[in-house]
Amino acid sequence: MVRGNNDKEWAETIPHNLTFTLDSVTFYMVHNKKEVPTSLTGVNVVVFGRSHKYVQEEKDGVLWLNPGSCGPRRFHQEITMMMAEITGGKIQVKKITIPHEPK
């Protein structure tokens, strides 16, 4: 996990960004998409948040993911999360939409 914009003193030890590899798939994780470095050499997947809006798109061979938000509904958006499975160096992502009662 990485530190978000509302994570204050209690989260000082949580990193601002994180790069890690699982089964030959390299991830770069950051809260704000605007803070992703311009060079993503060696990165296969970028995971970000901030907007609370689901995103799953490929750009220049890099998969960009935002799981959305599965907490209380915000900004009249869907309540979403995602599940990812890596097999043989390939990632498959499934969007999960959580039903909610309109207010």
RAZI-V446842 format. One record per residue. N is the residue number from 1. RES is the residue in one letter. SS is DSSP state (hx for helix, st for strand, lp for the rest). Layout:
BEGIN
N_RES_SS + N_RES_SS
END
This chain:
BEGIN
1_M_lp + 2_V_lp + 3_R_lp + 4_G_lp + 5_N_lp + 6_N_lp + 7_D_lp + 8_K_lp + 9_E_hx + 10_W_hx + 11_A_hx + 12_E_lp + 13_T_lp + 14_I_lp + 15_P_lp + 16_H_lp + 17_N_st + 18_L_st + 19_T_st + 20_F_st + 21_T_st + 22_L_st + 23_D_lp + 24_S_lp + 25_V_st + 26_T_st + 27_F_st + 28_Y_st + 29_M_st + 30_V_st + 31_H_lp + 32_N_lp + 33_K_hx + 34_K_hx + 35_E_hx + 36_V_lp + 37_P_lp + 38_T_lp + 39_S_lp + 40_L_lp + 41_T_lp + 42_G_lp + 43_V_lp + 44_N_lp + 45_V_st + 46_V_st + 47_V_st + 48_F_lp + 49_G_lp + 50_R_lp + 51_S_lp + 52_H_lp + 53_K_lp + 54_Y_lp + 55_V_st + 56_Q_st + 57_E_st + 58_E_st + 59_K_st + 60_D_lp + 61_G_lp + 62_V_st + 63_L_st + 64_W_st + 65_L_st + 66_N_st + 67_P_lp + 68_G_lp + 69_S_lp + 70_C_lp + 71_G_lp + 72_P_lp + 73_R_lp + 74_R_lp + 75_F_lp + 76_H_lp + 77_Q_lp + 78_E_lp + 79_I_st + 80_T_st + 81_M_st + 82_M_st + 83_M_st + 84_A_st + 85_E_st + 86_I_st + 87_T_st + 88_G_lp + 89_G_lp + 90_K_st + 91_I_st + 92_Q_st + 93_V_st + 94_K_st + 95_K_st + 96_I_st + 97_T_st + 98_I_st + 99_P_lp + 100_H_lp + 101_E_lp + 102_P_lp + 103_K_lp
END
